[in-house]
């Protein structure tokens, strides 16, 4: 467990003062129930983190689009915080491998389920908020969601990670990224796909998902996150 | 207008660095449209303030009730941030008198409408958040809503202001407050009632509302707010 906690902190570039909060964020209720301690589930943190996420995205929308009416901002916010988007970000952080699940939930493919992944990500935001305050949580939320903002609020759908990575690599290297299936495993009815995104400069980023498409999106998210971390260190 | 802005700041115990934000928070879209400047409406600030309020109440619920499950916290939060509750707080702050309304909205009794008042209060939270950061907004939200928290999260309805004021005056003076109708004015179909809450020690607090009941609740809110400000200064 300590290794998992260390690697999540490395990946989110945030060091917890109270690492128990991070452990709680990763604990699905099925795992907590199996331990006989329902209070060790991430549901309360998810309740809090959902509100943290909502405020961070609202403020960013308010600032990015000073001329947009409230109705448009509301729609944009819904697109950015929707379950499938959050699940993609969670996969990019490897939360799918690192969540604590009960055996029953595991057997039913819970590790690949968008809703569980989105909840774990929200719980993580809640944990950082309690541990480091609003500014720390805001920094994390905005960094992770940064690639997903559209140029204008009216653009449908928000940008998916593959489109955004393609833009970035075109900009940097004038070429597209390439995706390769590394492995598919597990029984036929809930296979896991592991995919590698290869950038034109040779960098490779892996992630997995319950379909080829979701695994590619997750690998793109890992790559974007790595690129934007490098760029923010360069600044 | 300057006098209105000064008195709101006195009443909320917060001094704006950017007083334009406060003016924006008070401006209903009907007023902005009448000025020919739709961008001068409080709708975008309300979008932001709604999320500020949600996070402040979520965190406070999380902290006050460490043993309550997420489902119960969600229900409690909905009760605390519901329109009629926020409108009562807004009346207690005199936002009904101070909102900027267009002539049509004014003629249709908009000044007494719960939804407009709740929106103005949320916009005020958004304005303080932008002006002073999360901590300043949180301090204001928690101070204004403090009287409304139930002892346990499962209690139905959250406490209304009259019940809470009665508890406080019983505690301090072993007597109940008394309410008196000072004046009712306006045409029959949308009368305004002005009510005075009298405390056993002689203090009097006035507020108005579109019904006797709402005016009494608003006067109770003013009284509670004054009592809790005095107590926090005593500490």
Interface residues (C-beta under 8 A of the other chain):
Chain A: X39 X43 X44 X46 X47 X48 X50 X51 X52 X54 X55 X58 X59 X62 X67 X68 X69 X70 X73 X74 X129 X134 X135
Chain B: X39 X43 X44 X46 X47 X48 X50 X51 X52 X54 X55 X58 X59 X62 X67 X68 X69 X70 X73 X74 X129 X134 X135
